[in-house]
Each structure stands twice: as structure tokens, then as C-alpha cells.
Amino acid sequence: MRTVLLTSHTHARGQRFVIRISGGPRHGEVVYETTNWEHPEIKMFTPPLILQRGEGLTSVITYNNTTSRTICFGLTSEDEMGIIFGYYY
């Protein structure tokens, strides 16, 4: 798989979004990082980031819940989520 672009999506409580390679000899290698939930970096890979068979991507996201209620995954700004977006071929 050749990845040419990565970005992230989270809501206002998201403080840090990291994408790492999962599996293979590069397991744990950070390939993307942002601390801006509202305007996350759009990272282009030239040349493409090549992932071999058995390798993938995983996200590690840090949230800060400043409310007195439990925050769960959801689609509204009152909830939280963490999504890796990317273009690959």
C-alpha cells in the first residue's frame, strides 16, 4: 500500500493525535502528529509512505475531558471521535 496523504479528525477535547505504523520492522514509527483538532495538519508523502504486507496504521489520541460528565464516541461536538483520513493506492 502506498499512502500519499494523512490527516486526522477529532473534536474539541482532542489534544494530540498521533498515527503510528503497526506491525513489521517499523512497528511504532510515528508518521503523523498534530495538536490542533480544529485545523489538523494535512501531511503529504512524496515519495509515498509504503506499507508492506503485515503493516498498517494505528492512532493514539489524547483527550482532555473538562466537563463533569462521561464523554463517549459520537457524531456531535458534545461527543468525541478519532478518525484517520488518508489517500492511498
PyMOL Python script that loads the backbone (N, CA, C, O; Angstrom):
from pymol import cmd

cmd.read_pdbstr("""\
ATOM      1  N   MET A   1       0.847  -1.172   0.000  1.00  0.00           N
ATOM      2  CA  MET A   1       0.000   0.000   0.000  1.00  0.00           C
ATOM      3  C   MET A   1       0.889   1.231   0.000  1.00  0.00           C
ATOM      4  O   MET A   1       1.855   1.311   0.760  1.00  0.00           O
ATOM      5  N   ARG A   2       0.564   2.175  -0.844  1.00  0.00           N
ATOM      6  CA  ARG A   2       1.299   3.440  -0.923  1.00  0.00           C
ATOM      7  C   ARG A   2       0.391   4.564  -0.438  1.00  0.00           C
ATOM      8  O   ARG A   2      -0.632   4.859  -1.056  1.00  0.00           O
ATOM      9  N   THR A   3       0.771   5.183   0.661  1.00  0.00           N
ATOM     10  CA  THR A   3      -0.012   6.264   1.238  1.00  0.00           C
ATOM     11  C   THR A   3       0.576   7.589   0.784  1.00  0.00           C
ATOM     12  O   THR A   3       1.780   7.809   0.910  1.00  0.00           O
ATOM     13  N   VAL A   4      -0.265   8.475   0.254  1.00  0.00           N
ATOM     14  CA  VAL A   4       0.220   9.768  -0.242  1.00  0.00           C
ATOM     15  C   VAL A   4      -0.255  10.942   0.611  1.00  0.00           C
ATOM     16  O   VAL A   4       0.272  12.046   0.471  1.00  0.00           O
ATOM     17  N   LEU A   5      -1.245  10.731   1.499  1.00  0.00           N
ATOM     18  CA  LEU A   5      -1.750  11.813   2.331  1.00  0.00           C
ATOM     19  C   LEU A   5      -2.348  11.226   3.600  1.00  0.00           C
ATOM     20  O   LEU A   5      -3.034  10.204   3.560  1.00  0.00           O
ATOM     21  N   LEU A   6      -2.081  11.885   4.737  1.00  0.00           N
ATOM     22  CA  LEU A   6      -2.724  11.540   6.002  1.00  0.00           C
ATOM     23  C   LEU A   6      -3.184  12.803   6.698  1.00  0.00           C
ATOM     24  O   LEU A   6      -2.516  13.834   6.633  1.00  0.00           O
ATOM     25  N   THR A   7      -4.319  12.725   7.362  1.00  0.00           N
ATOM     26  CA  THR A   7      -4.797  13.776   8.242  1.00  0.00           C
ATOM     27  C   THR A   7      -5.673  13.121   9.306  1.00  0.00           C
ATOM     28  O   THR A   7      -5.922  11.916   9.257  1.00  0.00           O
ATOM     29  N   SER A   8      -6.134  13.910  10.255  1.00  0.00           N
ATOM     30  CA  SER A   8      -6.892  13.360  11.379  1.00  0.00           C
ATOM     31  C   SER A   8      -8.198  14.116  11.563  1.00  0.00           C
ATOM     32  O   SER A   8      -8.391  15.218  11.050  1.00  0.00           O
ATOM     33  N   HIS A   9      -9.091  13.476  12.319  1.00  0.00           N
ATOM     34  CA  HIS A   9     -10.338  14.150  12.696  1.00  0.00           C
ATOM     35  C   HIS A   9     -10.683  13.774  14.119  1.00  0.00           C
ATOM     36  O   HIS A   9     -10.777  12.594  14.455  1.00  0.00           O
ATOM     37  N   THR A  10     -10.869  14.771  14.945  1.00  0.00           N
ATOM     38  CA  THR A  10     -11.357  14.609  16.308  1.00  0.00           C
ATOM     39  C   THR A  10     -12.144  15.864  16.651  1.00  0.00           C
ATOM     40  O   THR A  10     -12.233  16.788  15.842  1.00  0.00           O
ATOM     41  N   HIS A  11     -12.709  15.898  17.841  1.00  0.00           N
ATOM     42  CA  HIS A  11     -13.481  17.067  18.265  1.00  0.00           C
ATOM     43  C   HIS A  11     -12.694  17.889  19.272  1.00  0.00           C
ATOM     44  O   HIS A  11     -11.516  17.613  19.502  1.00  0.00           O
ATOM     45  N   ALA A  12     -13.319  18.894  19.878  1.00  0.00           N
ATOM     46  CA  ALA A  12     -12.642  19.935  20.655  1.00  0.00           C
ATOM     47  C   ALA A  12     -11.850  19.426  21.852  1.00  0.00           C
ATOM     48  O   ALA A  12     -10.942  20.116  22.316  1.00  0.00           O
ATOM     49  N   ARG A  13     -12.163  18.255  22.361  1.00  0.00           N
ATOM     50  CA  ARG A  13     -11.417  17.741  23.513  1.00  0.00           C
ATOM     51  C   ARG A  13     -10.145  17.013  23.105  1.00  0.00           C
ATOM     52  O   ARG A  13      -9.339  16.642  23.959  1.00  0.00           O
ATOM     53  N   GLY A  14      -9.961  16.808  21.817  1.00  0.00           N
ATOM     54  CA  GLY A  14      -8.758  16.143  21.318  1.00  0.00           C
ATOM     55  C   GLY A  14      -7.547  17.056  21.441  1.00  0.00           C
ATOM     56  O   GLY A  14      -7.537  18.153  20.884  1.00  0.00           O
ATOM     57  N   GLN A  15      -6.533  16.613  22.163  1.00  0.00           N
ATOM     58  CA  GLN A  15      -5.339  17.434  22.374  1.00  0.00           C
ATOM     59  C   GLN A  15      -4.155  17.003  21.524  1.00  0.00           C
ATOM     60  O   GLN A  15      -3.323  17.831  21.151  1.00  0.00           O
ATOM     61  N   ARG A  16      -4.071  15.712  21.216  1.00  0.00           N
ATOM     62  CA  ARG A  16      -2.939  15.220  20.442  1.00  0.00           C
ATOM     63  C   ARG A  16      -3.400  13.996  19.659  1.00  0.00           C
ATOM     64  O   ARG A  16      -4.077  13.120  20.197  1.00  0.00           O
ATOM     65  N   PHE A  17      -3.029  13.946  18.394  1.00  0.00           N
ATOM     66  CA  PHE A  17      -3.400  12.841  17.511  1.00  0.00           C
ATOM     67  C   PHE A  17      -2.123  12.352  16.842  1.00  0.00           C
ATOM     68  O   PHE A  17      -1.471  13.095  16.110  1.00  0.00           O
ATOM     69  N   VAL A  18      -1.775  11.102  17.097  1.00  0.00           N
ATOM     70  CA  VAL A  18      -0.557  10.506  16.546  1.00  0.00           C
ATOM     71  C   VAL A  18      -0.955   9.291  15.721  1.00  0.00           C
ATOM     72  O   VAL A  18      -1.801   8.499  16.136  1.00  0.00           O
ATOM     73  N   ILE A  19      -0.336   9.147  14.544  1.00  0.00           N
ATOM     74  CA  ILE A  19      -0.517   7.949  13.724  1.00  0.00           C
ATOM     75  C   ILE A  19       0.826   7.234  13.674  1.00  0.00           C
ATOM     76  O   ILE A  19       1.857   7.828  13.360  1.00  0.00           O
ATOM     77  N   ARG A  20       0.786   5.944  13.991  1.00  0.00           N
ATOM     78  CA  ARG A  20       1.990   5.112  14.003  1.00  0.00           C
ATOM     79  C   ARG A  20       1.816   3.929  13.053  1.00  0.00           C
ATOM     80  O   ARG A  20       0.700   3.493  12.771  1.00  0.00           O
ATOM     81  N   ILE A  21       2.945   3.425  12.571  1.00  0.00           N
ATOM     82  CA  ILE A  21       2.929   2.181  11.814  1.00  0.00           C
ATOM     83  C   ILE A  21       2.729   1.046  12.806  1.00  0.00           C
ATOM     84  O   ILE A  21       3.333   1.025  13.879  1.00  0.00           O
ATOM     85  N   SER A  22       1.881   0.113  12.435  1.00  0.00           N
ATOM     86  CA  SER A  22       1.586  -1.048  13.272  1.00  0.00           C
ATOM     87  C   SER A  22       2.047  -2.301  12.548  1.00  0.00           C
ATOM     88  O   SER A  22       1.627  -2.564  11.421  1.00  0.00           O
ATOM     89  N   GLY A  23       2.913  -3.076  13.199  1.00  0.00           N
ATOM     90  CA  GLY A  23       3.399  -4.324  12.610  1.00  0.00           C
ATOM     91  C   GLY A  23       4.681  -4.129  11.824  1.00  0.00           C
ATOM     92  O   GLY A  23       5.042  -3.010  11.462  1.00  0.00           O
ATOM     93  N   GLY A  24       5.356  -5.224  11.570  1.00  0.00           N
ATOM     94  CA  GLY A  24       6.572  -5.195  10.768  1.00  0.00           C
ATOM     95  C   GLY A  24       7.753  -4.577  11.494  1.00  0.00           C
ATOM     96  O   GLY A  24       7.661  -4.259  12.680  1.00  0.00           O
ATOM     97  N   PRO A  25       8.853  -4.406  10.793  1.00  0.00           N
ATOM     98  CA  PRO A  25      10.077  -3.884  11.412  1.00  0.00           C
ATOM     99  C   PRO A  25       9.986  -2.418  11.835  1.00  0.00           C
ATOM    100  O   PRO A  25      10.795  -1.961  12.643  1.00  0.00           O
ATOM    101  N   ARG A  26       9.018  -1.678  11.302  1.00  0.00           N
ATOM    102  CA  ARG A  26       8.858  -0.254  11.667  1.00  0.00           C
ATOM    103  C   ARG A  26       7.760  -0.047  12.701  1.00  0.00           C
ATOM    104  O   ARG A  26       7.303   1.079  12.899  1.00  0.00           O
ATOM    105  N   HIS A  27       7.332  -1.116  13.360  1.00  0.00           N
ATOM    106  CA  HIS A  27       6.253  -1.051  14.352  1.00  0.00           C
ATOM    107  C   HIS A  27       6.505   0.074  15.363  1.00  0.00           C
ATOM    108  O   HIS A  27       7.563   0.133  15.989  1.00  0.00           O
ATOM    109  N   GLY A  28       5.520   0.963  15.513  1.00  0.00           N
ATOM    110  CA  GLY A  28       5.629   2.071  16.452  1.00  0.00           C
ATOM    111  C   GLY A  28       6.164   3.361  15.859  1.00  0.00           C
ATOM    112  O   GLY A  28       6.123   4.400  16.518  1.00  0.00           O
ATOM    113  N   GLU A  29       6.666   3.322  14.632  1.00  0.00           N
ATOM    114  CA  GLU A  29       7.217   4.535  13.999  1.00  0.00           C
ATOM    115  C   GLU A  29       6.110   5.573  13.804  1.00  0.00           C
ATOM    116  O   GLU A  29       5.064   5.272  13.230  1.00  0.00           O
ATOM    117  N   VAL A  30       6.344   6.783  14.280  1.00  0.00           N
ATOM    118  CA  VAL A  30       5.374   7.872  14.134  1.00  0.00           C
ATOM    119  C   VAL A  30       5.484   8.440  12.723  1.00  0.00           C
ATOM    120  O   VAL A  30       6.568   8.822  12.281  1.00  0.00           O
ATOM    121  N   VAL A  31       4.336   8.495  12.011  1.00  0.00           N
ATOM    122  CA  VAL A  31       4.323   9.045  10.648  1.00  0.00           C
ATOM    123  C   VAL A  31       3.465  10.303  10.548  1.00  0.00           C
ATOM    124  O   VAL A  31       3.448  10.966   9.512  1.00  0.00           O
ATOM    125  N   TYR A  32       2.745  10.633  11.639  1.00  0.00           N
ATOM    126  CA  TYR A  32       1.880  11.819  11.630  1.00  0.00           C
ATOM    127  C   TYR A  32       1.639  12.229  13.072  1.00  0.00           C
ATOM    128  O   TYR A  32       1.481  11.389  13.957  1.00  0.00           O
ATOM    129  N   GLU A  33       1.614  13.552  13.293  1.00  0.00           N
ATOM    130  CA  GLU A  33       1.294  14.068  14.628  1.00  0.00           C
ATOM    131  C   GLU A  33       0.743  15.474  14.509  1.00  0.00           C
ATOM    132  O   GLU A  33       1.255  16.294  13.747  1.00  0.00           O
ATOM    133  N   THR A  34      -0.321  15.749  15.283  1.00  0.00           N
ATOM    134  CA  THR A  34      -0.872  17.088  15.345  1.00  0.00           C
ATOM    135  C   THR A  34      -1.430  17.345  16.742  1.00  0.00           C
ATOM    136  O   THR A  34      -1.852  16.423  17.440  1.00  0.00           O
ATOM    137  N   THR A  35      -1.420  18.608  17.129  1.00  0.00           N
ATOM    138  CA  THR A  35      -2.039  19.019  18.392  1.00  0.00           C
ATOM    139  C   THR A  35      -3.153  20.028  18.136  1.00  0.00           C
ATOM    140  O   THR A  35      -3.627  20.682  19.065  1.00  0.00           O
ATOM    141  N   ASN A  36      -3.570  20.155  16.881  1.00  0.00           N
ATOM    142  CA  ASN A  36      -4.599  21.116  16.507  1.00  0.00           C
ATOM    143  C   ASN A  36      -5.827  20.364  16.002  1.00  0.00           C
ATOM    144  O   ASN A  36      -5.880  19.957  14.842  1.00  0.00           O
ATOM    145  N   TRP A  37      -6.812  20.184  16.881  1.00  0.00           N
ATOM    146  CA  TRP A  37      -8.009  19.437  16.489  1.00  0.00           C
ATOM    147  C   TRP A  37      -8.826  20.175  15.434  1.00  0.00           C
ATOM    148  O   TRP A  37      -9.458  19.552  14.581  1.00  0.00           O
ATOM    149  N   GLU A  38      -8.810  21.507  15.498  1.00  0.00           N
ATOM    150  CA  GLU A  38      -9.656  22.316  14.617  1.00  0.00           C
ATOM    151  C   GLU A  38      -9.100  22.435  13.203  1.00  0.00           C
ATOM    152  O   GLU A  38      -9.856  22.443  12.232  1.00  0.00           O
ATOM    153  N   HIS A  39      -7.782  22.526  13.091  1.00  0.00           N
ATOM    154  CA  HIS A  39      -7.111  22.643  11.787  1.00  0.00           C
ATOM    155  C   HIS A  39      -5.935  21.665  11.763  1.00  0.00           C
ATOM    156  O   HIS A  39      -4.781  22.090  11.810  1.00  0.00           O
ATOM    157  N   PRO A  40      -6.214  20.361  11.692  1.00  0.00           N
ATOM    158  CA  PRO A  40      -5.136  19.386  11.743  1.00  0.00           C
ATOM    159  C   PRO A  40      -4.249  19.461  10.498  1.00  0.00           C
ATOM    160  O   PRO A  40      -4.692  19.822   9.408  1.00  0.00           O
ATOM    161  N   GLU A  41      -3.002  19.109  10.703  1.00  0.00           N
ATOM    162  CA  GLU A  41      -2.063  19.082   9.584  1.00  0.00           C
ATOM    163  C   GLU A  41      -2.562  18.112   8.524  1.00  0.00           C
ATOM    164  O   GLU A  41      -3.129  17.065   8.836  1.00  0.00           O
ATOM    165  N   ILE A  42      -2.343  18.474   7.280  1.00  0.00           N
ATOM    166  CA  ILE A  42      -2.556  17.565   6.149  1.00  0.00           C
ATOM    167  C   ILE A  42      -1.160  17.231   5.654  1.00  0.00           C
ATOM    168  O   ILE A  42      -0.480  18.071   5.065  1.00  0.00           O
ATOM    169  N   LYS A  43      -0.739  15.997   5.897  1.00  0.00           N
ATOM    170  CA  LYS A  43       0.628  15.603   5.576  1.00  0.00           C
ATOM    171  C   LYS A  43       0.663  14.827   4.268  1.00  0.00           C
ATOM    172  O   LYS A  43       0.026  13.784   4.119  1.00  0.00           O
ATOM    173  N   MET A  44       1.435  15.374   3.315  1.00  0.00           N
ATOM    174  CA  MET A  44       1.645  14.730   2.021  1.00  0.00           C
ATOM    175  C   MET A  44       2.941  13.925   2.087  1.00  0.00           C
ATOM    176  O   MET A  44       3.919  14.361   2.694  1.00  0.00           O
ATOM    177  N   PHE A  45       2.942  12.765   1.470  1.00  0.00           N
ATOM    178  CA  PHE A  45       4.128  11.919   1.424  1.00  0.00           C
ATOM    179  C   PHE A  45       4.636  11.845  -0.016  1.00  0.00           C
ATOM    180  O   PHE A  45       4.000  11.252  -0.888  1.00  0.00           O
ATOM    181  N   THR A  46       5.793  12.458  -0.241  1.00  0.00           N
ATOM    182  CA  THR A  46       6.450  12.426  -1.548  1.00  0.00           C
ATOM    183  C   THR A  46       7.907  12.064  -1.316  1.00  0.00           C
ATOM    184  O   THR A  46       8.668  12.919  -0.862  1.00  0.00           O
ATOM    185  N   PRO A  47       8.322  10.876  -1.597  1.00  0.00           N
ATOM    186  CA  PRO A  47       7.570   9.781  -2.219  1.00  0.00           C
ATOM    187  C   PRO A  47       6.541   9.210  -1.247  1.00  0.00           C
ATOM    188  O   PRO A  47       6.557   9.538  -0.060  1.00  0.00           O
ATOM    189  N   PRO A  48       5.645   8.352  -1.748  1.00  0.00           N
ATOM    190  CA  PRO A  48       4.612   7.778  -0.892  1.00  0.00           C
ATOM    191  C   PRO A  48       5.203   6.984   0.278  1.00  0.00           C
ATOM    192  O   PRO A  48       6.300   6.434   0.190  1.00  0.00           O
ATOM    193  N   LEU A  49       4.442   6.943   1.372  1.00  0.00           N
ATOM    194  CA  LEU A  49       4.772   6.093   2.513  1.00  0.00           C
ATOM    195  C   LEU A  49       4.327   4.680   2.139  1.00  0.00           C
ATOM    196  O   LEU A  49       3.135   4.428   1.967  1.00  0.00           O
ATOM    197  N   ILE A  50       5.278   3.767   2.016  1.00  0.00           N
ATOM    198  CA  ILE A  50       4.963   2.405   1.586  1.00  0.00           C
ATOM    199  C   ILE A  50       4.798   1.516   2.803  1.00  0.00           C
ATOM    200  O   ILE A  50       5.677   1.444   3.661  1.00  0.00           O
ATOM    201  N   LEU A  51       3.660   0.840   2.866  1.00  0.00           N
ATOM    202  CA  LEU A  51       3.388  -0.140   3.911  1.00  0.00           C
ATOM    203  C   LEU A  51       3.400  -1.520   3.281  1.00  0.00           C
ATOM    204  O   LEU A  51       2.693  -1.780   2.307  1.00  0.00           O
ATOM    205  N   GLN A  52       4.208  -2.397   3.846  1.00  0.00           N
ATOM    206  CA  GLN A  52       4.356  -3.757   3.336  1.00  0.00           C
ATOM    207  C   GLN A  52       3.247  -4.647   3.900  1.00  0.00           C
ATOM    208  O   GLN A  52       2.525  -4.246   4.813  1.00  0.00           O
ATOM    209  N   ARG A  53       3.120  -5.835   3.362  1.00  0.00           N
ATOM    210  CA  ARG A  53       2.170  -6.821   3.869  1.00  0.00           C
ATOM    211  C   ARG A  53       2.442  -7.022   5.366  1.00  0.00           C
ATOM    212  O   ARG A  53       3.590  -7.206   5.770  1.00  0.00           O
ATOM    213  N   GLY A  54       1.396  -6.987   6.174  1.00  0.00           N
ATOM    214  CA  GLY A  54       1.540  -7.151   7.617  1.00  0.00           C
ATOM    215  C   GLY A  54       1.699  -5.841   8.370  1.00  0.00           C
ATOM    216  O   GLY A  54       1.691  -5.832   9.600  1.00  0.00           O
ATOM    217  N   GLU A  55       1.844  -4.730   7.646  1.00  0.00           N
ATOM    218  CA  GLU A  55       1.935  -3.415   8.279  1.00  0.00           C
ATOM    219  C   GLU A  55       0.615  -2.670   8.084  1.00  0.00           C
ATOM    220  O   GLU A  55      -0.095  -2.890   7.102  1.00  0.00           O
ATOM    221  N   GLY A  56       0.300  -1.796   9.023  1.00  0.00           N
ATOM    222  CA  GLY A  56      -0.894  -0.967   8.935  1.00  0.00           C
ATOM    223  C   GLY A  56      -0.665   0.322   9.695  1.00  0.00           C
ATOM    224  O   GLY A  56       0.467   0.652  10.050  1.00  0.00           O
ATOM    225  N   LEU A  57      -1.736   1.044   9.943  1.00  0.00           N
ATOM    226  CA  LEU A  57      -1.665   2.296  10.690  1.00  0.00           C
ATOM    227  C   LEU A  57      -2.574   2.198  11.910  1.00  0.00           C
ATOM    228  O   LEU A  57      -3.634   1.574  11.860  1.00  0.00           O
ATOM    229  N   THR A  58      -2.151   2.813  12.992  1.00  0.00           N
ATOM    230  CA  THR A  58      -2.966   2.884  14.199  1.00  0.00           C
ATOM    231  C   THR A  58      -2.877   4.289  14.771  1.00  0.00           C
ATOM    232  O   THR A  58      -1.867   4.970  14.596  1.00  0.00           O
ATOM    233  N   SER A  59      -3.925   4.725  15.453  1.00  0.00           N
ATOM    234  CA  SER A  59      -3.917   6.068  16.034  1.00  0.00           C
ATOM    235  C   SER A  59      -3.818   5.986  17.548  1.00  0.00           C
ATOM    236  O   SER A  59      -4.341   5.067  18.177  1.00  0.00           O
ATOM    237  N   VAL A  60      -3.131   6.974  18.117  1.00  0.00           N
ATOM    238  CA  VAL A  60      -3.046   7.152  19.562  1.00  0.00           C
ATOM    239  C   VAL A  60      -3.509   8.582  19.814  1.00  0.00           C
ATOM    240  O   VAL A  60      -2.868   9.534  19.370  1.00  0.00           O
ATOM    241  N   ILE A  61      -4.630   8.730  20.531  1.00  0.00           N
ATOM    242  CA  ILE A  61      -5.244  10.042  20.678  1.00  0.00           C
ATOM    243  C   ILE A  61      -5.353  10.394  22.153  1.00  0.00           C
ATOM    244  O   ILE A  61      -5.771   9.577  22.974  1.00  0.00           O
ATOM    245  N   THR A  62      -4.968  11.628  22.474  1.00  0.00           N
ATOM    246  CA  THR A  62      -5.074  12.133  23.842  1.00  0.00           C
ATOM    247  C   THR A  62      -6.236  13.115  23.897  1.00  0.00           C
ATOM    248  O   THR A  62      -6.313  14.050  23.100  1.00  0.00           O
ATOM    249  N   TYR A  63      -7.141  12.891  24.849  1.00  0.00           N
ATOM    250  CA  TYR A  63      -8.289  13.760  25.051  1.00  0.00           C
ATOM    251  C   TYR A  63      -8.201  14.419  26.427  1.00  0.00           C
ATOM    252  O   TYR A  63      -7.546  13.898  27.329  1.00  0.00           O
ATOM    253  N   ASN A  64      -8.865  15.569  26.583  1.00  0.00           N
ATOM    254  CA  ASN A  64      -8.969  16.225  27.878  1.00  0.00           C
ATOM    255  C   ASN A  64     -10.439  16.552  28.120  1.00  0.00           C
ATOM    256  O   ASN A  64     -10.989  17.478  27.524  1.00  0.00           O
ATOM    257  N   ASN A  65     -11.057  15.783  28.995  1.00  0.00           N
ATOM    258  CA  ASN A  65     -12.469  15.993  29.320  1.00  0.00           C
ATOM    259  C   ASN A  65     -12.566  17.026  30.442  1.00  0.00           C
ATOM    260  O   ASN A  65     -12.285  16.714  31.599  1.00  0.00           O
ATOM    261  N   THR A  66     -12.958  18.238  30.110  1.00  0.00           N
ATOM    262  CA  THR A  66     -13.075  19.316  31.090  1.00  0.00           C
ATOM    263  C   THR A  66     -14.494  19.441  31.642  1.00  0.00           C
ATOM    264  O   THR A  66     -14.797  20.379  32.380  1.00  0.00           O
ATOM    265  N   THR A  67     -15.357  18.500  31.286  1.00  0.00           N
ATOM    266  CA  THR A  67     -16.735  18.520  31.789  1.00  0.00           C
ATOM    267  C   THR A  67     -16.846  17.602  33.006  1.00  0.00           C
ATOM    268  O   THR A  67     -15.892  16.913  33.366  1.00  0.00           O
ATOM    269  N   SER A  68     -18.009  17.602  33.624  1.00  0.00           N
ATOM    270  CA  SER A  68     -18.257  16.720  34.762  1.00  0.00           C
ATOM    271  C   SER A  68     -18.978  15.438  34.325  1.00  0.00           C
ATOM    272  O   SER A  68     -19.395  14.647  35.170  1.00  0.00           O
ATOM    273  N   ARG A  69     -19.126  15.230  33.019  1.00  0.00           N
ATOM    274  CA  ARG A  69     -19.829  14.048  32.535  1.00  0.00           C
ATOM    275  C   ARG A  69     -18.885  13.133  31.746  1.00  0.00           C
ATOM    276  O   ARG A  69     -17.819  13.552  31.295  1.00  0.00           O
ATOM    277  N   THR A  70     -19.301  11.902  31.598  1.00  0.00           N
ATOM    278  CA  THR A  70     -18.538  10.941  30.799  1.00  0.00           C
ATOM    279  C   THR A  70     -18.729  11.261  29.323  1.00  0.00           C
ATOM    280  O   THR A  70     -19.856  11.433  28.859  1.00  0.00           O
ATOM    281  N   ILE A  71     -17.635  11.339  28.594  1.00  0.00           N
ATOM    282  CA  ILE A  71     -17.678  11.596  27.160  1.00  0.00           C
ATOM    283  C   ILE A  71     -17.478  10.267  26.435  1.00  0.00           C
ATOM    284  O   ILE A  71     -16.567   9.503  26.754  1.00  0.00           O
ATOM    285  N   CYS A  72     -18.345  10.002  25.452  1.00  0.00           N
ATOM    286  CA  CYS A  72     -18.289   8.757  24.692  1.00  0.00           C
ATOM    287  C   CYS A  72     -18.100   9.070  23.213  1.00  0.00           C
ATOM    288  O   CYS A  72     -18.200  10.222  22.790  1.00  0.00           O
ATOM    289  N   PHE A  73     -17.826   8.031  22.438  1.00  0.00           N
ATOM    290  CA  PHE A  73     -17.744   8.187  20.990  1.00  0.00           C
ATOM    291  C   PHE A  73     -19.098   8.634  20.461  1.00  0.00           C
ATOM    292  O   PHE A  73     -20.137   8.128  20.884  1.00  0.00           O
ATOM    293  N   GLY A  74     -19.081   9.578  19.542  1.00  0.00           N
ATOM    294  CA  GLY A  74     -20.326  10.033  18.935  1.00  0.00           C
ATOM    295  C   GLY A  74     -20.066  11.016  17.824  1.00  0.00           C
ATOM    296  O   GLY A  74     -18.926  11.414  17.581  1.00  0.00           O
ATOM    297  N   LEU A  75     -21.126  11.405  17.151  1.00  0.00           N
ATOM    298  CA  LEU A  75     -21.015  12.225  15.947  1.00  0.00           C
ATOM    299  C   LEU A  75     -21.127  13.725  16.195  1.00  0.00           C
ATOM    300  O   LEU A  75     -20.822  14.514  15.301  1.00  0.00           O
ATOM    301  N   THR A  76     -21.557  14.135  17.383  1.00  0.00           N
ATOM    302  CA  THR A  76     -21.747  15.562  17.625  1.00  0.00           C
ATOM    303  C   THR A  76     -20.542  16.160  18.343  1.00  0.00           C
ATOM    304  O   THR A  76     -19.663  15.434  18.806  1.00  0.00           O
ATOM    305  N   SER A  77     -20.509  17.474  18.431  1.00  0.00           N
ATOM    306  CA  SER A  77     -19.412  18.151  19.121  1.00  0.00           C
ATOM    307  C   SER A  77     -19.461  17.939  20.632  1.00  0.00           C
ATOM    308  O   SER A  77     -18.502  18.269  21.330  1.00  0.00           O
ATOM    309  N   GLU A  78     -20.555  17.397  21.144  1.00  0.00           N
ATOM    310  CA  GLU A  78     -20.643  17.054  22.559  1.00  0.00           C
ATOM    311  C   GLU A  78     -20.011  15.697  22.851  1.00  0.00           C
ATOM    312  O   GLU A  78     -19.823  15.329  24.010  1.00  0.00           O
ATOM    313  N   ASP A  79     -19.687  14.965  21.805  1.00  0.00           N
ATOM    314  CA  ASP A  79     -19.068  13.645  21.898  1.00  0.00           C
ATOM    315  C   ASP A  79     -17.604  13.752  21.477  1.00  0.00           C
ATOM    316  O   ASP A  79     -17.083  14.852  21.293  1.00  0.00           O
ATOM    317  N   GLU A  80     -16.961  12.627  21.329  1.00  0.00           N
ATOM    318  CA  GLU A  80     -15.603  12.591  20.799  1.00  0.00           C
ATOM    319  C   GLU A  80     -15.484  11.482  19.775  1.00  0.00           C
ATOM    320  O   GLU A  80     -16.308  10.570  19.711  1.00  0.00           O
ATOM    321  N   MET A  81     -14.438  11.585  18.980  1.00  0.00           N
ATOM    322  CA  MET A  81     -14.119  10.566  17.986  1.00  0.00           C
ATOM    323  C   MET A  81     -12.681  10.751  17.560  1.00  0.00           C
ATOM    324  O   MET A  81     -12.068  11.786  17.823  1.00  0.00           O
ATOM    325  N   GLY A  82     -12.153   9.747  16.907  1.00  0.00           N
ATOM    326  CA  GLY A  82     -10.816   9.831  16.343  1.00  0.00           C
ATOM    327  C   GLY A  82     -10.781   9.039  15.054  1.00  0.00           C
ATOM    328  O   GLY A  82     -10.969   7.823  15.064  1.00  0.00           O
ATOM    329  N   ILE A  83     -10.543   9.718  13.947  1.00  0.00           N
ATOM    330  CA  ILE A  83     -10.579   9.074  12.634  1.00  0.00           C
ATOM    331  C   ILE A  83      -9.305   9.420  11.875  1.00  0.00           C
ATOM    332  O   ILE A  83      -8.895  10.580  11.828  1.00  0.00           O
ATOM    333  N   ILE A  84      -8.684   8.406  11.280  1.00  0.00           N
ATOM    334  CA  ILE A  84      -7.574   8.621  10.349  1.00  0.00           C
ATOM    335  C   ILE A  84      -8.188   8.766   8.956  1.00  0.00           C
ATOM    336  O   ILE A  84      -8.937   7.898   8.508  1.00  0.00           O
ATOM    337  N   PHE A  85      -7.868   9.863   8.280  1.00  0.00           N
ATOM    338  CA  PHE A  85      -8.239  10.034   6.886  1.00  0.00           C
ATOM    339  C   PHE A  85      -6.971   9.974   6.056  1.00  0.00           C
ATOM    340  O   PHE A  85      -5.927  10.473   6.475  1.00  0.00           O
ATOM    341  N   GLY A  86      -7.057   9.368   4.886  1.00  0.00           N
ATOM    342  CA  GLY A  86      -5.879   9.321   4.034  1.00  0.00           C
ATOM    343  C   GLY A  86      -6.222   8.923   2.622  1.00  0.00           C
ATOM    344  O   GLY A  86      -7.310   8.422   2.338  1.00  0.00           O
ATOM    345  N   TYR A  87      -5.260   9.160   1.735  1.00  0.00           N
ATOM    346  CA  TYR A  87      -5.336   8.716   0.351  1.00  0.00           C
ATOM    347  C   TYR A  87      -4.235   7.696   0.141  1.00  0.00           C
ATOM    348  O   TYR A  87      -3.089   7.918   0.534  1.00  0.00           O
ATOM    349  N   TYR A  88      -4.579   6.588  -0.474  1.00  0.00           N
ATOM    350  CA  TYR A  88      -3.592   5.547  -0.723  1.00  0.00           C
ATOM    351  C   TYR A  88      -3.970   4.797  -1.997  1.00  0.00           C
ATOM    352  O   TYR A  88      -5.093   4.892  -2.493  1.00  0.00           O
ATOM    353  N   TYR A  89      -3.005   4.058  -2.502  1.00  0.00           N
ATOM    354  CA  TYR A  89      -3.256   3.182  -3.639  1.00  0.00           C
ATOM    355  C   TYR A  89      -2.428   1.935  -3.525  1.00  0.00           C
ATOM    356  O   TYR A  89      -2.500   1.066  -4.394  1.00  0.00           O
TER     357      TYR A  89
END
""", "prot")
cmd.dss("prot")
cmd.show_as("cartoon", "prot")
cmd.util.cbc("prot")
cmd.orient("prot")
